[in-house]
Structure formats: C-alpha cells, structure tokens
Amino acid sequence: MKKLIVIIIPVFCLTYGCKVKTPLTETKPVMEQQSVMVSPLKYTDQTTWLLGYFKREQLYRSPHCEWYLTGYDNYNPDTLVVNKLTALGTGNITIKIVMGTWCPDSRREVPRFLHVLDLWKLPADRVTFIGVDDAKLSPVGEYESLGIQRVPTFIFYKNNIETGRIIENPTTSLEQDIVNILTRNEK
C-alpha cells in the first residue's frame, strides 16, 4: 500500500500540478483601444454646486464654464434698451444674484444677465453672488431675510434699499426689466 501511494502522488503531481493551460510561447492578446465613454455631467450632483458667497470667476471654471460661456455668448440684448440703461448710469446701484448651479433657469438667465451688466458697465464689486442648494438654502448669514423662493433671483438695491427683483424669468427681457425696476419710482 505504501508503494502504491509513493507511485500515485508523483504521478498526480506531474499530471495535474504542473499542467499549463496555455503554451509558454503564446503571448497574451493586445487589448484593443476602446473609446472611453464620458457620462454627461449631472448638475444635480451636489459636488458641482456653488454654495454661499462665490466669485463670478468660479463660473469660468469647469463644469460651469460649459453653460456659462455658451449662455453669455449666445445672448443678444436689445441695444436700444441697453442704451437706456447706460443713460441711467450705475449710480449707487448694487445687485445680489441668488442662484443654483443645479437649476436650469439659473444656468439660462445668469449668463444673459451678466452679459447685460457688462454692456451696462456696472462695476463688478457691486454684484454679489449667492449660491443655494436645491432646497434654496444657503450658508450665508441673514440669508433667510432675503425671502428666496425661486431661483435665480436678481435683487436690485439703490442706496442700499431694495428697489425691485427679477425672479426666475424676466417679464419682458432682462434689460427691459432692469430699466423698469430702476425707473419705477421716477416721474
């Protein structure tokens, strides 16, 4: 019996233990280059949101530059209305822009609005940006006092007193709504 085990073990090892499934001279197949599928950016992904106070320059960076630059470049404000706006001057006007980078309305209206402000030549330091989450909340002190229910909301101040708002969509056009807000109380 001992002799049988001594014979079976080496035969077993030689038969099964050293069995190579592929010849040693065979090379592995070269992987074909596959195109990498990049999934489209989901603006609902919280990692892309700008929250709290932020600078306009952040809209020039990825992923926001994609929608910002396209929206800015493709908007053609009414020149006659922009001329009226320019004639009004910028005086003591400041603006708060409350927006959500996740929000399609914000991604559409904010670049257009900023295009109008640039043509109007409103100094950049008079515009404050506040980013909100999808519950329209922001980690900004006294934010709740703004009473934001929809975004984007453009709040206009003259001598630090609120004079009007454009909420979500303009009534006529962004530039005409700005003129209407700034001249509302003038006779």
Wavefront OBJ file of the C-alpha trace (Angstrom):
o trace
v 0.000 0.000 0.000
v 2.895 2.310 0.847
v 4.424 1.671 -2.566
v 1.146 2.494 -4.248
v 0.908 5.892 -2.511
v 4.531 6.644 -3.383
v 3.729 5.992 -7.050
v 0.329 7.791 -7.148
v 1.479 11.089 -5.560
v 4.298 11.808 -8.068
v 2.080 10.806 -10.992
v -0.715 13.029 -9.688
v 1.646 15.970 -9.217
v 3.134 15.572 -12.666
v -0.251 15.198 -14.290
v -2.227 17.900 -12.572
v 0.156 20.113 -10.601
v 2.284 21.296 -13.496
v -0.344 21.450 -16.152
v -0.041 24.683 -18.137
v -3.290 25.723 -19.741
v -1.654 27.911 -22.396
v 1.638 27.273 -24.093
v 4.501 29.368 -22.777
v 5.261 30.713 -26.222
v 1.752 32.111 -26.658
v 1.507 35.821 -25.989
v -1.464 37.466 -24.411
v -3.709 39.255 -26.872
v -3.173 43.001 -27.097
v -6.119 44.896 -25.706
v -7.817 46.889 -28.386
v -8.025 50.562 -27.574
v -11.559 51.310 -26.563
v -13.066 54.748 -26.522
v -13.825 55.921 -23.030
v -17.432 56.877 -22.590
v -17.689 60.054 -20.561
v -21.043 60.294 -18.920
v -22.734 63.677 -19.264
v -22.340 65.956 -16.298
v -25.272 65.913 -13.947
v -25.769 69.345 -12.432
v -27.956 67.731 -9.794
v -24.755 66.185 -8.420
v -24.103 68.137 -5.221
v -20.353 68.055 -5.778
v -20.781 70.563 -8.627
v -22.847 73.120 -6.701
v -21.554 76.545 -5.740
v -22.919 77.330 -2.272
v -22.767 80.516 -0.243
v -20.914 83.576 -1.441
v -18.838 82.971 -4.531
v -16.992 84.997 -7.161
v -18.016 85.353 -10.776
v -14.690 83.845 -11.814
v -15.872 80.492 -10.487
v -18.380 80.390 -13.345
v -15.454 80.448 -15.792
v -14.165 77.107 -14.456
v -15.318 73.598 -15.194
v -18.024 72.386 -15.026
v -19.824 75.756 -15.004
v -17.930 77.290 -17.911
v -19.751 74.975 -20.311
v -23.181 76.510 -19.715
v -21.960 79.944 -18.629
v -19.877 80.820 -21.697
v -22.455 79.428 -24.125
v -25.296 81.346 -22.480
v -23.265 84.553 -22.277
v -22.087 84.431 -25.899
v -25.456 83.449 -27.360
v -27.496 86.225 -25.721
v -28.052 89.340 -27.801
v -29.548 92.074 -25.615
v -31.681 94.782 -27.211
v -29.207 97.579 -27.978
v -31.800 100.354 -27.615
v -32.772 99.163 -24.147
v -29.117 98.751 -23.126
v -28.551 102.353 -24.272
v -31.410 103.465 -21.969
v -29.792 101.524 -19.171
v -26.419 103.117 -19.866
v -28.043 106.571 -19.862
v -29.440 105.863 -16.390
v -25.913 105.252 -15.125
v -24.914 102.907 -12.365
v -25.182 105.440 -9.514
v -25.454 103.775 -6.137
v -26.836 100.528 -7.518
v -25.854 97.138 -6.158
v -27.241 93.733 -7.093
v -27.485 90.367 -5.361
v -27.762 87.340 -7.597
v -29.183 84.313 -5.808
v -28.840 81.223 -7.962
v -28.450 77.474 -8.021
v -25.912 75.973 -10.398
v -28.143 72.878 -10.378
v -31.082 74.951 -11.680
v -31.768 75.128 -15.439
v -33.345 78.608 -15.077
v -30.225 79.889 -13.302
v -27.951 78.334 -15.910
v -30.009 80.063 -18.625
v -30.645 83.506 -17.085
v -27.476 84.283 -15.109
v -25.099 84.325 -18.112
v -27.570 86.515 -20.014
v -27.976 88.841 -17.049
v -24.215 89.212 -16.661
v -23.900 89.986 -20.359
v -26.335 92.880 -19.852
v -24.422 94.090 -16.769
v -21.171 94.058 -18.726
v -22.699 96.160 -21.511
v -24.130 98.488 -18.854
v -20.647 98.643 -17.294
v -21.845 98.047 -13.741
v -18.670 97.674 -11.643
v -18.027 94.054 -10.695
v -17.653 94.889 -6.997
v -21.315 95.922 -6.880
v -22.567 92.429 -7.705
v -22.827 89.763 -5.004
v -23.306 86.103 -5.901
v -25.036 83.705 -3.526
v -25.274 80.006 -4.396
v -28.104 77.913 -2.979
v -28.836 74.204 -2.743
v -31.922 72.567 -4.244
v -33.940 73.458 -1.121
v -32.991 77.092 -1.899
v -30.931 77.382 1.271
v -27.500 78.937 1.570
v -24.889 79.041 4.327
v -24.907 82.839 4.339
v -25.661 84.971 7.392
v -29.030 86.740 7.191
v -29.865 84.761 4.052
v -33.358 83.941 5.303
v -34.232 87.646 5.389
v -33.955 87.691 1.568
v -37.085 85.516 1.326
v -35.880 83.492 -1.643
v -38.446 81.059 -3.008
v -37.320 80.633 -6.620
v -34.036 80.972 -8.435
v -32.491 82.787 -9.998
v -33.498 85.916 -8.126
v -31.838 89.206 -9.042
v -32.280 91.756 -6.260
v -31.644 95.439 -7.042
v -30.638 97.970 -4.412
v -30.380 101.716 -4.816
v -28.581 103.425 -1.927
v -28.777 100.091 -0.073
v -32.584 99.993 -0.288
v -34.221 97.233 -2.298
v -35.935 98.668 -5.369
v -37.041 95.509 -7.133
v -36.428 91.925 -8.200
v -36.392 89.762 -11.249
v -37.497 86.324 -10.097
v -36.791 83.203 -12.154
v -37.697 84.679 -15.575
v -37.890 88.261 -16.817
v -41.313 89.714 -17.513
v -40.257 91.376 -20.776
v -36.492 90.948 -21.208
v -33.700 91.129 -18.672
v -32.517 94.510 -19.907
v -36.039 95.988 -20.080
v -36.932 94.634 -16.633
v -33.789 96.297 -15.212
v -34.770 99.630 -16.771
v -38.332 99.224 -15.427
v -37.083 98.457 -11.917
v -34.670 101.397 -11.853
v -37.201 103.905 -13.224
v -40.299 102.607 -11.412
v -40.396 105.352 -8.791
v -39.158 108.156 -11.046
v -41.626 110.557 -12.612
l 1 2 3 4 5 6 7 8 9 10 11 12 13 14 15 16 17 18 19 20 21 22 23 24 25 26 27 28 29 30 31 32 33 34 35 36 37 38 39 40 41 42 43 44 45 46 47 48 49 50 51 52 53 54 55 56 57 58 59 60 61 62 63 64 65 66 67 68 69 70 71 72 73 74 75 76 77 78 79 80 81 82 83 84 85 86 87 88 89 90 91 92 93 94 95 96 97 98 99 100 101 102 103 104 105 106 107 108 109 110 111 112 113 114 115 116 117 118 119 120 121 122 123 124 125 126 127 128 129 130 131 132 133 134 135 136 137 138 139 140 141 142 143 144 145 146 147 148 149 150 151 152 153 154 155 156 157 158 159 160 161 162 163 164 165 166 167 168 169 170 171 172 173 174 175 176 177 178 179 180 181 182 183 184 185 186 187
